Amino acid sequence: MTDEITSNDHRVRRCPMLGHDLAFSYCRAPARPLPCRKIFDCWWEAFDVEAFIRAHYDEADIERILAPRPDKVASIVDLIQRARKSAEDQ
């Protein structure tokens, strides 16, 4: 394995969340600085994704990658509270 973070970006597979083929480059950086939380589940058969992630991210980042998503109700309540605060500030 090379040390470059882009060394596996050419790999392609079907994304179970989005429902179509995606390159590893998208999974590695899906519009945010950390990889998709499903990266280990999706890519373990293609190459040693765990070694790749451990080589390029520190333990704190890996914990954030693996952290469970907040439940939807909590996310909606948080969005409502932020919207209310934003409206009050204007």
C-alpha positions as a Python dict, from the first residue, in 0.01 Angstrom:
ca = {
    (1, 'M'): (0, 0, 0),
    (2, 'T'): (132, 343, -86),
    (3, 'D'): (126, 622, 167),
    (4, 'E'): (-74, 857, -53),
    (5, 'I'): (-426, 918, 70),
    (6, 'T'): (-551, 911, -290),
    (7, 'S'): (-399, 569, -366),
    (8, 'N'): (-737, 390, -360),
    (9, 'D'): (-954, 666, -509),
    (10, 'H'): (-990, 476, -838),
    (11, 'R'): (-1179, 187, -675),
    (12, 'V'): (-1556, 177, -741),
    (13, 'R'): (-1842, -6, -571),
    (14, 'R'): (-2214, 27, -513),
    (15, 'C'): (-2309, 249, -221),
    (16, 'P'): (-2581, 88, -8),
    (17, 'M'): (-2692, 427, 128),
    (18, 'L'): (-2712, 617, -203),
    (19, 'G'): (-2797, 322, -426),
    (20, 'H'): (-2547, 371, -708),
    (21, 'D'): (-2180, 320, -789),
    (22, 'L'): (-1929, 553, -624),
    (23, 'A'): (-1554, 585, -626),
    (24, 'F'): (-1363, 539, -302),
    (25, 'S'): (-1265, 907, -329),
    (26, 'Y'): (-1626, 1002, -252),
    (27, 'C'): (-1643, 769, 48),
    (28, 'R'): (-1313, 904, 175),
    (29, 'A'): (-1431, 1266, 161),
    (30, 'P'): (-1809, 1297, 116),
    (31, 'A'): (-1841, 1678, 136),
    (32, 'R'): (-1682, 1676, 481),
    (33, 'P'): (-1331, 1628, 615),
    (34, 'L'): (-1388, 1275, 750),
    (35, 'P'): (-1479, 959, 559),
    (36, 'C'): (-1828, 814, 548),
    (37, 'R'): (-1921, 627, 865),
    (38, 'K'): (-1988, 313, 659),
    (39, 'I'): (-1642, 307, 497),
    (40, 'F'): (-1528, 0, 693),
    (41, 'D'): (-1847, -195, 614),
    (42, 'C'): (-1838, -116, 245),
    (43, 'W'): (-1471, -153, 153),
    (44, 'W'): (-1331, -434, 369),
    (45, 'E'): (-1360, -690, 88),
    (46, 'A'): (-1183, -473, -171),
    (47, 'F'): (-869, -388, 28),
    (48, 'D'): (-744, -341, 384),
    (49, 'V'): (-949, -29, 449),
    (50, 'E'): (-883, -42, 823),
    (51, 'A'): (-507, -19, 769),
    (52, 'F'): (-564, 261, 518),
    (53, 'I'): (-778, 462, 763),
    (54, 'R'): (-535, 402, 1051),
    (55, 'A'): (-247, 523, 833),
    (56, 'H'): (-420, 848, 739),
    (57, 'Y'): (-635, 946, 1039),
    (58, 'D'): (-563, 974, 1410),
    (59, 'E'): (-756, 790, 1682),
    (60, 'A'): (-983, 1088, 1755),
    (61, 'D'): (-1086, 1107, 1389),
    (62, 'I'): (-1148, 732, 1377),
    (63, 'E'): (-1370, 757, 1685),
    (64, 'R'): (-1569, 1036, 1514),
    (65, 'I'): (-1598, 825, 1197),
    (66, 'L'): (-1733, 531, 1397),
    (67, 'A'): (-1957, 735, 1629),
    (68, 'P'): (-2326, 653, 1592),
    (69, 'R'): (-2537, 912, 1420),
    (70, 'P'): (-2771, 1110, 1644),
    (71, 'D'): (-3124, 985, 1614),
    (72, 'K'): (-3350, 1167, 1370),
    (73, 'V'): (-3580, 1319, 1632),
    (74, 'A'): (-3285, 1469, 1819),
    (75, 'S'): (-3149, 1609, 1491),
    (76, 'I'): (-3484, 1765, 1402),
    (77, 'V'): (-3522, 1919, 1748),
    (78, 'D'): (-3169, 2059, 1722),
    (79, 'L'): (-3245, 2210, 1379),
    (80, 'I'): (-3565, 2369, 1511),
    (81, 'Q'): (-3381, 2518, 1810),
    (82, 'R'): (-3110, 2662, 1585),
    (83, 'A'): (-3372, 2808, 1350),
    (84, 'R'): (-3556, 2971, 1641),
    (85, 'K'): (-3233, 3116, 1779),
    (86, 'S'): (-3139, 3245, 1436),
    (87, 'A'): (-3482, 3409, 1397),
    (88, 'E'): (-3454, 3569, 1742),
    (89, 'D'): (-3109, 3707, 1660),
    (90, 'Q'): (-3235, 3886, 1349),
}
